[in-house]
């Protein structure tokens, strides 16, 4: 399983846990997204 954002792989692992159709990655697999928050579709983020 890979997480790709703007063409860059930000997490990759064969060891994900699926809860309510969402994949949860081990911390080591997601170093690029450490200390970040994920927002679901429909949430508006402004700068």
N, CA, C and O atoms as CSV, one atom per row, in Angstrom:
chain,resi,resn,atom,element,x,y,z
A,1,UNK,N,N,0.858,-1.163,0.000
A,1,UNK,CA,C,0.000,0.000,0.000
A,1,UNK,C,C,0.906,1.228,0.000
A,1,UNK,O,O,1.897,1.278,0.728
A,2,UNK,N,N,0.560,2.212,-0.818
A,2,UNK,CA,C,1.310,3.463,-0.892
A,2,UNK,C,C,0.368,4.646,-0.718
A,2,UNK,O,O,-0.795,4.592,-1.118
A,3,UNK,N,N,0.880,5.704,-0.122
A,3,UNK,CA,C,0.191,6.991,-0.077
A,3,UNK,C,C,0.998,7.917,-0.982
A,3,UNK,O,O,2.190,8.128,-0.758
A,4,UNK,N,N,0.346,8.465,-1.999
A,4,UNK,CA,C,1.016,9.332,-2.961
A,4,UNK,C,C,0.342,10.690,-2.941
A,4,UNK,O,O,-0.878,10.792,-3.066
A,5,UNK,N,N,1.147,11.735,-2.782
A,5,UNK,CA,C,0.642,13.109,-2.754
A,5,UNK,C,C,1.442,13.930,-3.752
A,5,UNK,O,O,2.661,14.044,-3.631
A,6,UNK,N,N,0.771,14.493,-4.720
A,6,UNK,CA,C,1.418,15.301,-5.761
A,6,UNK,C,C,2.574,14.558,-6.414
A,6,UNK,O,O,3.618,15.149,-6.686
A,7,UNK,N,N,2.393,13.255,-6.668
A,7,UNK,CA,C,3.398,12.463,-7.349
A,7,UNK,C,C,4.525,11.950,-6.472
A,7,UNK,O,O,5.424,11.273,-6.971
A,8,UNK,N,N,4.505,12.252,-5.175
A,8,UNK,CA,C,5.548,11.819,-4.249
A,8,UNK,C,C,4.988,10.774,-3.296
A,8,UNK,O,O,3.932,10.980,-2.699
A,9,UNK,N,N,5.692,9.649,-3.150
A,9,UNK,CA,C,5.289,8.627,-2.192
A,9,UNK,C,C,5.640,9.134,-0.802
A,9,UNK,O,O,6.809,9.385,-0.511
A,10,UNK,N,N,4.633,9.286,0.062
A,10,UNK,CA,C,4.888,9.805,1.409
A,10,UNK,C,C,4.763,8.734,2.477
A,10,UNK,O,O,5.149,8.959,3.624
A,11,UNK,N,N,4.226,7.563,2.116
A,11,UNK,CA,C,4.172,6.422,3.038
A,11,UNK,C,C,4.005,5.164,2.218
A,11,UNK,O,O,3.307,5.157,1.204
A,12,UNK,N,N,4.661,4.079,2.668
A,12,UNK,CA,C,4.553,2.809,1.967
A,12,UNK,C,C,4.755,1.676,2.953
A,12,UNK,O,O,5.697,1.694,3.745
A,13,UNK,N,N,3.868,0.687,2.905
A,13,UNK,CA,C,3.981,-0.460,3.802
A,13,UNK,C,C,3.055,-1.576,3.343
A,13,UNK,O,O,1.985,-1.326,2.788
A,14,UNK,N,N,3.486,-2.816,3.585
A,14,UNK,CA,C,2.623,-3.969,3.376
A,14,UNK,C,C,1.888,-4.321,4.661
A,14,UNK,O,O,1.119,-5.282,4.695
A,15,UNK,N,N,2.117,-3.554,5.708
A,15,UNK,CA,C,1.580,-3.851,7.040
A,15,UNK,C,C,0.657,-2.728,7.501
A,15,UNK,O,O,0.967,-2.022,8.461
A,16,UNK,N,N,-0.491,-2.558,6.811
A,16,UNK,CA,C,-1.468,-1.553,7.236
A,16,UNK,C,C,-2.603,-2.230,7.993
A,16,UNK,O,O,-2.834,-3.431,7.848
A,17,UNK,N,N,-3.294,-1.458,8.786
A,17,UNK,CA,C,-4.480,-1.931,9.497
A,17,UNK,C,C,-5.665,-1.174,8.926
A,17,UNK,O,O,-5.626,0.052,8.821
A,18,UNK,N,N,-6.718,-1.891,8.554
A,18,UNK,CA,C,-7.893,-1.262,7.953
A,18,UNK,C,C,-8.996,-1.153,9.006
A,18,UNK,O,O,-9.413,-2.146,9.601
A,19,UNK,N,N,-9.457,0.085,9.219
A,19,UNK,CA,C,-10.557,0.356,10.136
A,19,UNK,C,C,-11.547,1.237,9.376
A,19,UNK,O,O,-11.204,2.336,8.941
A,20,UNK,N,N,-12.759,0.752,9.223
A,20,UNK,CA,C,-13.803,1.484,8.494
A,20,UNK,C,C,-13.307,1.968,7.129
A,20,UNK,O,O,-13.513,3.125,6.763
A,21,UNK,N,N,-12.655,1.078,6.380
A,21,UNK,CA,C,-12.142,1.320,5.025
A,21,UNK,C,C,-10.996,2.324,4.975
A,21,UNK,O,O,-10.638,2.766,3.883
A,22,UNK,N,N,-10.408,2.703,6.100
A,22,UNK,CA,C,-9.244,3.584,6.132
A,22,UNK,C,C,-8.016,2.750,6.478
A,22,UNK,O,O,-8.057,1.922,7.388
A,23,UNK,N,N,-6.921,2.973,5.746
A,23,UNK,CA,C,-5.673,2.260,6.007
A,23,UNK,C,C,-4.828,3.064,6.985
A,23,UNK,O,O,-4.600,4.257,6.786
A,24,UNK,N,N,-4.371,2.411,8.028
A,24,UNK,CA,C,-3.488,3.026,9.021
A,24,UNK,C,C,-2.105,2.412,8.862
A,24,UNK,O,O,-1.949,1.191,8.902
A,25,UNK,N,N,-1.105,3.264,8.680
A,25,UNK,CA,C,0.266,2.833,8.433
A,25,UNK,C,C,1.077,2.838,9.724
A,25,UNK,O,O,0.786,3.612,10.637
A,26,UNK,N,N,2.100,1.973,9.807
A,26,UNK,CA,C,3.011,2.040,10.949
A,26,UNK,C,C,3.755,3.378,10.936
A,26,UNK,O,O,3.969,3.954,9.870
A,27,UNK,N,N,4.145,3.869,12.097
A,27,UNK,CA,C,4.825,5.168,12.179
A,27,UNK,C,C,6.061,5.231,11.296
A,27,UNK,O,O,6.291,6.246,10.638
A,28,UNK,N,N,6.859,4.176,11.265
A,28,UNK,CA,C,8.091,4.189,10.465
A,28,UNK,C,C,7.810,4.324,8.976
A,28,UNK,O,O,8.650,4.840,8.239
A,29,UNK,N,N,6.656,3.874,8.521
A,29,UNK,CA,C,6.307,3.942,7.100
A,29,UNK,C,C,5.862,5.334,6.702
A,29,UNK,O,O,5.798,5.640,5.512
A,30,UNK,N,N,5.556,6.178,7.659
A,30,UNK,CA,C,4.975,7.486,7.361
A,30,UNK,C,C,5.830,8.632,7.880
A,30,UNK,O,O,5.299,9.614,8.398
A,31,UNK,N,N,7.140,8.517,7.748
A,31,UNK,CA,C,8.019,9.578,8.245
A,31,UNK,C,C,7.754,10.926,7.583
A,31,UNK,O,O,7.900,11.965,8.226
A,32,UNK,N,N,7.367,10.925,6.308
A,32,UNK,CA,C,7.111,12.183,5.602
A,32,UNK,C,C,5.885,12.916,6.127
A,32,UNK,O,O,5.765,14.126,5.939
A,33,UNK,N,N,4.969,12.203,6.784
A,33,UNK,CA,C,3.756,12.851,7.267
A,33,UNK,C,C,3.713,12.946,8.786
A,33,UNK,O,O,2.672,13.255,9.364
A,34,UNK,N,N,4.854,12.679,9.434
A,34,UNK,CA,C,4.940,12.770,10.893
A,34,UNK,C,C,4.557,14.176,11.353
A,34,UNK,O,O,4.944,15.170,10.740
A,35,UNK,N,N,3.808,14.240,12.417
A,35,UNK,CA,C,3.381,15.509,13.024
A,35,UNK,C,C,2.472,16.343,12.123
A,35,UNK,O,O,2.400,17.561,12.280
A,36,UNK,N,N,1.786,15.707,11.191
A,36,UNK,CA,C,0.851,16.415,10.318
A,36,UNK,C,C,-0.554,15.890,10.566
A,36,UNK,O,O,-0.731,14.819,11.146
A,37,UNK,N,N,-1.532,16.631,10.134
A,37,UNK,CA,C,-2.930,16.257,10.320
A,37,UNK,C,C,-3.531,15.988,8.948
A,37,UNK,O,O,-3.264,16.727,8.000
A,38,UNK,N,N,-4.337,14.944,8.830
A,38,UNK,CA,C,-5.023,14.636,7.577
A,38,UNK,C,C,-6.463,15.119,7.677
A,38,UNK,O,O,-7.126,14.917,8.694
A,39,UNK,N,N,-6.937,15.753,6.620
A,39,UNK,CA,C,-8.316,16.215,6.564
A,39,UNK,C,C,-9.071,15.410,5.523
A,39,UNK,O,O,-8.513,15.066,4.480
A,40,UNK,N,N,-10.306,15.111,5.786
A,40,UNK,CA,C,-11.149,14.364,4.867
A,40,UNK,C,C,-11.645,15.281,3.758
A,40,UNK,O,O,-11.607,16.505,3.875
A,41,UNK,N,N,-12.106,14.663,2.690
A,41,UNK,CA,C,-12.707,15.433,1.593
A,41,UNK,C,C,-13.856,16.259,2.148
A,41,UNK,O,O,-14.575,15.822,3.046
A,42,UNK,N,N,-14.018,17.435,1.614
A,42,UNK,CA,C,-15.110,18.303,2.053
A,42,UNK,C,C,-14.680,19.306,3.104
A,42,UNK,O,O,-15.429,20.231,3.417
A,43,UNK,N,N,-13.476,19.140,3.660
A,43,UNK,CA,C,-12.952,20.097,4.625
A,43,UNK,C,C,-12.158,21.151,3.868
A,43,UNK,O,O,-11.312,20.811,3.041
A,44,UNK,N,N,-12.413,22.391,4.134
A,44,UNK,CA,C,-11.726,23.476,3.443
A,44,UNK,C,C,-10.552,23.954,4.284
A,44,UNK,O,O,-10.709,24.260,5.466
A,45,UNK,N,N,-9.371,24.016,3.666
A,45,UNK,CA,C,-8.169,24.478,4.345
A,45,UNK,C,C,-7.711,25.744,3.653
A,45,UNK,O,O,-7.538,25.748,2.434
A,46,UNK,N,N,-7.508,26.824,4.405
A,46,UNK,CA,C,-7.077,28.090,3.835
A,46,UNK,C,C,-5.780,28.534,4.473
A,46,UNK,O,O,-5.504,28.235,5.634
A,47,UNK,N,N,-4.987,29.255,3.694
A,47,UNK,CA,C,-3.747,29.838,4.206
A,47,UNK,C,C,-3.957,31.262,4.617
A,47,UNK,O,O,-3.020,31.917,5.074
